Amino acid sequence: MKKYIITGLISLTAIFSSCDDQLFQTPFQSIDQSLALNSDANVKSVLIGAYGEMRGTPLYGGRLQLFSEMLGANSEVRWEGTFNQPREMFNKQIFVNNSFVEGTWAAAYRAINISNNVLSALDVVNESDRARVEGEALFIRGSMYFELIKLYAQPWSSGNTTTNLGVPLILTPTRAITEENFVSRNTVAEVYQQILDDLNRAESLLPAVNSFLARNYVAAGQLSRVYLQMERFADARDAANRAINAATTNGKSLIPVYMNAFNTDNDSNEDLFTIQVNTQDPANDMFTFYSLPEFGARGGDVSIQPVHIDQYDLLDNRRSQFFFSAGEERTAKWRDQFKNVKVMRLAELYLTRAEANLRESTSVGATPLADVNRIRARVGLPPLLTVSVSQILRERKLELAHEGHSIHDIRRTRGTVTEGSTSYQFNDPRMVFPIPQREMDANPNLVQNQGYN
């Protein structure tokens, strides 16, 4: 029986707005492996399929960001829409058959499987490109496992990471479904170690210039996020510092006007990694759910509450993002249609370096005070004379608000989410996604998360 590469039904026509012609080829979907992985060009086309999966709305095309903001709403944003899937996350009452939860799990594992196929065929890739192709596949795989472990398992900060269940690690291609594919969940520690292995090697292989695809400073930035979750602050500091140095050497810088970093057709100087959106491939669920009908979106599903806006100083230019429409305050970060989805901005890395340096009593790259004041100066705030961890976390919260960081920062800092009269601790099982029921039904070796049995 022939074996097939299963990559999912991916629409790759115009994935990115500035793609070369080679990125517009017909995608490999279910293709005899002897054909799909038999040449340099074919392997590279399969790799583009992994990017195509990653850029879809279930992943970096908007829902990963939305999930974080709904789980970590903390009475500062509110779900107003009719879709039950995000409402369940906002209410911390998630059903095991939630289609958004299922879709993100499935899309992440499709991207992982495509990456595994690419990694299995590196010997046919032109030697001059082999390191880059391997680095991109490892970046995608490591990033997808990172997003999965953050949503479908208890955080690193909760309990014993060597016994707490993470997600299944699958490191070889799945080309046909047999009982051998009934894998068990690895531990949180095992999954994080694989993420580190993938991203560290990816950083070492990737170039600093690679169009809008994965670059070495993007991998370093992703590593800084991983290390923050693990509370390995010295490593987070060093990864953020490497990313800053490589990015700024290659022309990246903070945009002088804060809101000019958003609603852009092309990558701005501040963007390190974005999902390219255009009229041919318009998927952007943050626009869909955060914007309004007057801009081409739905009915304004997410509103911003006064308790959030009141945290901004009156001098803070970041207040300019908020506007009143359809009876509620809104953020303009995701206002316009066909604009890029921001996944990683340079400002985040300055704040990561500041926090990690302060926690470690070091000044690698810059002092914590200098990095925080760099962020404050951009938005018209006076410089601080001294700085504490709580002040850095506050600056981080306001700078990165509504961009998909909320719940992950709450979890790693052992915070609390309060919705009305109910409070949820950082490790509350109700803030962890269930393993999708479809997966539980198909795989008898999977164990469901606490509270969903």
Phi, psi and omega in degrees: 000134179292148174260150183232149173273121182259109182245359182085165180272092188253129173270109184254007179294115180059059176299315185234151189288340182238035184291150167287165182302328184295342180274001181253015180288158176300133185287153169281130180243282172238098192233137176310125186300332179295338178263317188290331185241029186259003181208162177303312183296320182291319179297320179294326176293321176297321178300320177299329174299325177293318175299319180300320178293316183294329183276353182293163183299330178294343182241241186286356175284010171140326187285327176301319178292315180299316181303315181298318182289327179286316178295323183256028185303317172057035180066009182261337171228162182219139176276121182251352191279176182267348179291127180285332186298308176291329179298321177300321178292316179299320181276353183059039178225073189268130178274151184291344178255020176303119187291331177290319177299316179294319183294321180291318176303310183296317181295320179297317180287332172295316179297321178296317182294320177297317178299318178298322177297317178298314181296334180281349186237025183296337183293341179264356179280140178308135186303325181293338181251355190299317182296317180296315181298316178298316180298319179294317179296319179292322177299314181296313181297313180297321180294320181292319176295326177295315180293322178295314184293330179289333186257325190253014180212162174298147181293162178305326183286358186250107170071207187268112183290342180274352176239332177298138183279134176259236178232162179294134174267121177237114190243004176233158184297142171256112185242351173202146184266119175226181179296338177296340180276359178278076186275158176263168178282133172281167178283163177303316181297319180295319180294315179297322179296321178294321177301314179297317179300314182295312186287324177296316178293321178301315179301320182290338184260333187282147175279167176279339179239119183204053183053225179258013180273187183298136177232169184298324181284338174289317177297320178295320177297320177295320176299321179298325176294316180298312182296326176298315179299327182273358182060030173264080193290324178297319178291322177297317177302311185293321179294317178297320181294319177297317180297316180299313183297315181292320182292314182291328175298330181258028168095002180278145180198164175292137175289131183303322180255120189309307186288349174287352176280355185239164180056049182251144176286322181239169179296134175274173178298338183273342184283128174260324177209126180223163170261121183283130182236142177205181185293336178279329180228077193272005187299121178200095186287341174291319173298313183306316187262338182264333184272191190229162180303327181296342177253005178101008183258200178277210188268020182079069187286334182243124176248154180257129186269152181305326182298334175280310184298326182293348179281347180272134174299147180300336179275350188285117180295345177292344175295339183292347179288340187268138177214153183264125178200148181053038173081003182216162172283143181230162170257139180271003181301329183240032189287316194263146181281153177063032178249154186296147176269122181280122177256320181213125176246155181300325182303322179302319185288327174298320181288324175296315180297321180297311182297313183294320177299316182294318179295330181263001182056045180232175179221047179293123179083317179187163175286154176304321181297318181296318181293318180293317180293333174298318179289318181293320182298322181299330183253017172083016179266146179292155181290147171280152177267329173221165182216144178242168178299318181297325178291321178295317179296324177294316179298320179297316181300315183285323180293319187255013183303140175067024179241008174098021181253347195306298187293328184289324175288324177297317182293314185289335178263010177058046182271191182227143174250125179244124176238108184066238181261004183250132177246143180238122176290161185304332182251021178297128180303337181287349176258012174249134179294149170286155165292127185308139182300326178301320179290319179299319180292326185276334187233104183291349182270356179278143176249131182284154176291156182304136175091355182247005181288000000 
